[in-house]
Each structure stands twice: as C-alpha cells, then as structure tokens.
C-alpha cells in the first residue's frame, strides 16, 4: 500500500504530461502528415525556410517545386511547413 501511495503522484504527473504535451503534439503531427500527403501538382506551399513555391511534381519522398519560371528545385516532404492560402 505504501508503494502505491508513493508512486501515485508520479503516475498522475505522467498522465497530465501525456494529455497536455504528448497527445496534442501527436495530433498536430498527424494533421501535418495528412496535409503533406494530400498535396498535388499546382498547390502552393510554404517551406520551413519561408519560400513560397508551387508543387511541380509529387514523388515518393520528395516534391519538385517551382519557385519562379526559371527555378525548379527538389525538396523533401519534411521541408513543407504548410499549404499557402492567398490572403488577398
């Protein structure tokens, strides 16, 4: 009985950390992964570096993106921060 009463605060602390930190992080990662997998040619994206570009080609591990008419680069799917929505 003494062991349970000593471990109870730690169990409660772990449960609180799970619901405040870990669970929301997992939910955000899942939402981001779904967004990345739903991207298709022609979608505008913002990279982690802040570059706004258009998806030119979708590959298994990479996106080929068009930054302007002359510049086409290949980026990893992890480098996509979010989908760009025009505010205008």
Residue pairs with C-beta under 8 A, 6 or more apart in sequence:
35 80
35 82
35 83
36 77
36 80
39 45
39 55
39 58
39 63
39 80
39 83
40 55
40 58
41 55
41 56
41 57
41 58
42 54
42 55
43 54
43 55
43 83
44 52
44 53
44 54
44 55
44 83
44 84
44 86
45 52
45 53
45 54
45 55
45 63
45 65
45 80
45 81
45 82
45 83
45 84
46 52
46 80
46 81
46 82
46 83
46 84
47 53
47 65
47 75
47 79
47 80
47 81
48 79
48 80
48 81
49 79
50 81
51 67
52 84
53 65
53 66
53 67
53 73
54 65
54 66
55 63
55 64
55 65
55 66
56 63
56 64
56 65
56 66
56 72
57 63
57 64
58 64
61 76
61 77
62 74
62 75
62 76
62 77
63 74
63 75
63 76
63 77
63 80
64 72
64 73
64 74
65 72
65 73
65 74
65 75
66 72
67 73
